[in-house]
Amino acid sequence: TLFRSEPGTKSTVIVIWGYWYNSGLQMWMSYTVDFADLQTRDCDESDYIQWLAHSTNEENEKNGCLLGYKETFRRLKQSSVCRNGKDYVVSIEQQPCLCTKEDFFCDFGYYRSENSSDCVEESGLIGHDIEFCIQGYEELLKTKGYRKIPGDKCEGGFFEERVEEIMARCKIATTGCSRSEE
């Protein structure tokens, strides 16, 4: 027995189907159910609440923040028995959050120690510049240990500058970068 409703549709109709056994014969049976008669009232403003996605119900600034922003949806109250109609559009409000260290990865040569949001420099790299070859150019990385997570939309708050300087052209070799005399 299966139950089917088209994903994303706003229909009140579902289809239930399955096998029916009668005197050793198998027959497919299907039933169509329309719930329109059960929901006789159109929804109004009193039927909705504002709902903060990803909320932990804590009273702090970061509550509901994911990848640097909060999303608030207008959704039906659990106790409301009404219909939205086919023209209903879900309203979503997005609000950027202040940046914190949790909005950043630890950069090359840094790691996050257990139960901490601080990025700590690897002991073997302290005081050394990080040089690497990317697309034929040797680059020098100047970082304080943090780089923003791609797609994160946070604004203001915590920020650490990250600078990549192109030093020279390099040839790709099996042992790493080697400077070219071009």
C-alpha angles and dihedrals in degrees: 000000000000136000120211135191122160110252114244095012124124095216123132090211125100132177125219119191140168147132124302119201117207124164091339094310123120116216131177113236127189132186127193117208123192115197094188093106091056094057105054099156127074114229120255133190093278090063094065137075132191109248124195110214118225090017120158090190091243119139101238138110095252095051107127095009116138121168090352102307143074124227121206118192130194105228139167119271112248091242096051117109105189141105129251098205129227095284095057115124121195110240117223126185120196123200125182118236128219112265118255132176088268088069090063137070120221107260128233110303094020134094138189113242118224116286092003135105092206120106111225124201116245108255094234092054101047109130094006126115116235112231124182140163118244123174093339098314129103109227133194115216119211110187142151088215105273136097124178117253109252110256094019109138101194118138133203121348118081116021134164120188118237119193128187115193123194107227107175144327114278137196119231109245133171091248095051133267122350122184119250122223092223 
